[in-house]
Amino acid sequence: MSVEKNPEAGSIDEVGDKAQLETGLDAVSAGQAAPGPQAPAAGPAAPKNLTQLKVEKTCSRGLAGWLASNRISLAISSYQTGRVYLVGSDKQGRVSFFERIFERAMGIVGNAQRIYLGGLYQLWRFENVLRSNEVIHGQFDKCYVPRNAQTIGDLDIHELGIRSDGKVVFVNTKYSCLAELSQTHSFKAIWKPKFISKLAPEDRCHLNGLAMVDGRPKYVTAVCRSDAVDGWRDRRHDGGVVIDIETDEIVCEGLSMPHSPRWANGRLWVLEAGSGHLGWVDFEKKKFVPLAFCPGFLRGLSIIGNVAAVGLSKPRNQRFEGLPLDEELRKRDADPWCGVQIVSLTNGDVLNWIRFEGDISEIFDISFLPNVRNPMMIGLRTPEIRDLITFESDIASEVPTP
């Protein structure tokens, strides 16, 4: 395990084809994959062994330069494949993909120091252990180590938020509520929609997305207002709502499977997954205003400045058929993507993109990691998790008396 001072970064050249992409430490530095728990992945077509997945990655020619010039990286989760991808730029001017396995990887939120991840039955906390002038393995400027995994049970945890006091808030989709961690129980419910009559493990309205404003939970998305078990599946076409949790007011309605609300630049941005549109909420009319079409079922949104990273998935057969997205794709003679598109919030143009193909068809969440050039993450079944030991100390240095 080598930790070094950070050398001066070289120039960044644009790249774009598959041969120039780097797959991260698992394949490049370690020489082998570093699997997490071997268990069936969520999703109807997922292979039984998560470590045997074959995924191809391509990206736009300008992505490496854009990431490097803005000193920014991406954290991407895919629950169907149990994958977390950390996407940055290396010293050779290439896009770096670093991959780890966490079963049913869902909501992900982070920054240069800390990442939180929702999984099948645990909520994970990762801490960066490198100082600002250090690199590890000669290339990674951030090294996220799993420091805590609180067992919460299979709550179908969706999106996460971090309060200004550091507490984690998460969407508990199975119980149709917002929740926090509890010291003794699976969760502490802190809010539910007025139309939900009781806390029950029935996923009645498919509460799924969370927007934080000034360090507090403010807006959520739900596929409908159903108060019956699994009732949301019959109202996917236009039953979607956005709710202000402080007033319990429905501030936007008539959406097709809304996801991933985010407050940025004085607007509430939302993904209308059922139509493939990124847009914003007109609070006066309580309507969704589309800005850009992305060819896929949209989940996962992160905004920095005037740019958004949008997650795209291929619609599942039967479950998501018959949505407006079908007609939108037909109109454009387009096929659905699995990947990420970087979209300008000024004009809706796609500035850069990542595309995943092979044994992956769904993305769940995305988080920009500002001030991170090329990140890595310690896996659960690698020698590194045993050998990478760091500590802090309040013990004063003592000089022995001669």
N, C-alpha and C positions, 0 to 999 in steps of 0.2 A: 504494500500500500504506500504510494508515494504522494506526498503533499509538498508542493513547491511554491515559490514565489511566482507571481504572475508575470510572464515576459511581455514585452511590447507586442501588441497584436499587429499582424501584417495586413496587407491590403486585401480587400474582399472583391472577388470576381463573381459575376453572375453565372449561375449554372441552371440546368433545367432538365437533363435527361436522367433516366434511372441509373445509368452507370456511374454518375457522379454523386449519387446520394450516399450518405453514410448512415449505417443502421444503428450506431451507438455502441456502447461498451460491450454489450452482450455478444455482439458478433465481431467487433473490430479489435477490442483490447483483450477481452477475456477469452476469446476463441470459442465460446460455447454459450448457449442460451442459459439464462438464470431463471428457472421456473419458480413460480409461487405455488400455492396450493393446487394440486391436480384434481379438478372436479369438473363436472359438466357445467358449461357456460349457459347463461340465460339466452333465450332466443330459440326459435323453432328449428333453425338449420345449423346451429353451432356444432362443430365436432365435439366428441366426448372429452378428448384430452386437449386442454388449452395449450399445452406446449407444442403440439403438432400442427398448429395453424401456419398456413403460408400466406403472407401478406405482401403485396407489392405496393410501393410508394412512389408516386411521381409528384412533381411540383412545378410551379411556374418558374421561368428563368430568373425573374427578379426577386424571388423570395429570399434567397440567402443574403443578397445585398440589402434588402429592406429590413430584415431582422437585425443584421449587423449594424447598419447605420442608425437604427433606432434603439440599439442595445436592448433587445426584447426577445423573449422566447414564448413558447406556447406549451401549456399542459392540456392534454386531450384524453378523455376517457371513452372507452367503448365497452359497455356492459355485456354485449353479445359475445365478445371475444375475451372478456376479462383483461383488457389491455389498458395500460396507462402509457401514453407517448409524451415524452418531453422533446420538443422540437426547437433547436437553436441553430447557431452557425459556428463552424469551426475555423481554425486559423488558416486553413487552406481555401477558405471562401466557399465551402460547401454547406448544404443543409445537413444538420446532424439529427438523426432520429434515435432517441434512447428509449428502450422499451422495457417495461416490467409487467408482471402478471399479478393482478389482484381481482379475485373472483367477483363478477358483477360490479365492475367499477362504474360508479354513477356520478353523482354531483362532485365537482372538483373546484376548489377555489384556493388561490395562493398568491404569494408575492416572493420577493427575493430571499426571505428568511424562512417562510413556513408554507406548507401545503396541507390542506385538509381534503380527505377523500372518503366518500360514502361507498361501502361495499355491501356484500350479500347480507352480512349480519353484524358488521363492525363499522365504526367510524374511526378512520385512521388520521393520525397527526404525524407529519414529517417535518424535521428541522434541518436547515442547512448548517453544516458544521465548519464550513470554510470561512476564513476572514476575507476581507475585500481584496487583499493582494495575494491570495493563494489560489493554486490550481491543483487538481488531483489527476493522476494518470497523464500528466503533461498537457491536458486539454480542457478539462471541465472546471468552470469557475464557480459552480454551485454543486454541492453534494447533499441531497436530501435523504435523511436517515429516518426510518420509522421509529418514533419514540413512544408512541402510545396508540393502542387500538382498543377502544371501549366497545364491549359487546352490548349490542342493542337488540339483537334478534332480527329476523327478516321482516322489516317494516316497509319494504319496497321504498327505501329512502331515495328521494330524488334530489332536488337542488339544496345547496347550503348557503348560509350567510354568516358573516362574522360581525358581532356587535362591537360597538366602540370600546366596551369593557373586555373584549376578547372572547366572550362566550359564543359558542357555536349555536346557530339556529338552523333547523333543517325541516324540509317538507316530508312529513310522515304520510305518504300516499295511502298506505293500507288503512290507516285510521282517520283519513280525511282531516288532518290538522297540521298546524305548525307545532314543533316540539323543540325542547332543549335536552341536553344530557342530564341524567339523574345519577346521583351517587349510589343509589340502591336499586333502582328499577330500570326497565328498558328505556323509558323516556319520561319526560315531564311535558304534558300538553300545555301550551300557552295560548292557543287560539284555534278556533274552528269556525267555518262559515255559519252564518245564522240559519241557513237552510238545512244544515246537518243536525239532526235531532239528538244524536248520541255518538260517543266514541265507540266504534265497532270495527273489527278487522275485515271490512267489506269493500273498500275502495269505491265508495258510492259516486263521487263526482270527479275522480281522478285529478285531485289537487296535485300540481306538478312543479310549478315555477315560483321563484321568490326574488323580489327586488328589494335591495337594501337602500335606504336613503339616510345620509348622515349617521351611519353606524347603527341603524335600527331597522327592523323588518317593517316594510310599508305596503307593498303590493304583492299579490299572488295571482296565479292563473289556475283555472280549473276548466276541464273539458265541458262541464255542464253544471246545472244546479240540482242534480238528482239526489234524492235522499233514500235510494233503494240500492241494494247490493248490486255492484257491477253495472249500475244504471247508465253510466257514461257511454258505454259502447253503442247505444242506440241514438246518441245525440251528438255524434262526432262531426256532422256536417255543418251545423251552425249554432250549436248550443253553448259555445265557449264564452267564458266571462273573465274579466279582470276585476279584482276586488281590492279596495282600500281596507286594510285590516284595522286601521285606527278608527274608522267611521262605520265599517261594515257595509259601505256603499259599493254597489257594482258600478264601476267607472267606465266599463266598456263591455259590450255584449254583441252577440251575433257572430262570433268568431268560429272558425273551424280548427279545433284542437290547438289553442294557444299554448305557447311554451316560453320559458326563459325571459321573463320581464326584467328589464334593466333600466335604471334611472341614470341618464347622462345628458349633459348639455341642456338642462332644463326641460327634457322630454322623457316620457316613459316609452321605451322601445320594447317591442314584443315580436316574437316569431309566431306567425300563423302557420303552424306545421301542415295543416290540412290543405293549404293553398300554395305553400312554397314561398311566402312573402315575408320579408323583413319590413317592419313599419313602426308607426308610433300611434299613441292614443290621443285622439281629439276629445278632451274632457268635456267640452261643451256639448258635443253631439253624441258622446259616449260611443264613438265609432272608431274603427281601426283604419288608419291611413297608410296604405302600402307605399314603400319606397323602392324596393328592389326585389326581383324574383330570383330565387336560387333553385336550381333543378334538383329538388330532393325534399324529403320529409325533414323539417327543420327542428333541431333541438340543440341547445348549447349556444350561448351568446356571451361574448366578452367585448367590452368597449374601452378603448383608450384614446383620448383626444377625440378626433373626428373620424375614427376608423373602428369598424366592428369585425370581429371574427365570428363567423356563423358556421355551425355544424350541420352537415347534410347527411341523411341516411336514405337508403333505398326502402321504399314502402314494402311492408310485409304483405304477402298474399292473403286475401280474404279479410284480415283484420282491418287493414287500412285501405281497402278498395272502395271505390265509389265516392271518394273525396274530390273537392275541386282541383286538387293537384293533378289528377288524371287528365282533366281537360286542359289545364295550363301546360302540361308537358306535350300534349297532342298539338296544341296551337303553335308551339315552338319547334315541333319535330325534334324533341329532345328526350334523352334517356336520363333517369334519375342517377344522381351521384352518391357515393359515400366519400366524405372528405370534409374539408374546411375551405371556406372562401373568405378572403379579406376584402371587406366592402367599404367604400367611401360613404360616409353618412351625409356628405354634401350633395352628391348626385346619384348615388346608388351604383356606381361603377365597381366592378370587381377588379381590385388592384393586384392581388396575388391569390394563389390557391395551392391546396394539397389534395391529392386524390389517392384513396386507398382501394385496392382491388384484391381479389383472391378470396380467402376465407374470412372476409369481413364485409359487412353490409350496413352496419349501424354505428353511429357516433352518438354519445349522449351529452357530454358537457365539455366546455372549453374555458380556460382561464389564461389571460395574458399574464406573463411574469416579467414586469418591468425591471430594468437594470440587471438582467440576467442574459449572459451571452451564450453559454453552452452548458446546460444543466445535465446532471445525472441523478439517479436514485438508487439507493442500496436495496437489493432484493432480499427476500426472506430465506432463501436457500443457497446462499453464496458464502464463501469464506469471509468475505468482507464484513458481513453482519456480525461475525465473531471477532474479527481482527481490528476493525476500525473503532478504536476506543479514544474518546476525547473526554476532557473533564474541565470543570471550573473549580477554583479553590479560593477560599478566604484565608488560607494559611499564609502568614507572613514568612518571608525568607529569613532563615536564622543563620548567622555567621558564627561558626564554632569559636569559642574562646581559646586562644593559644595557651 
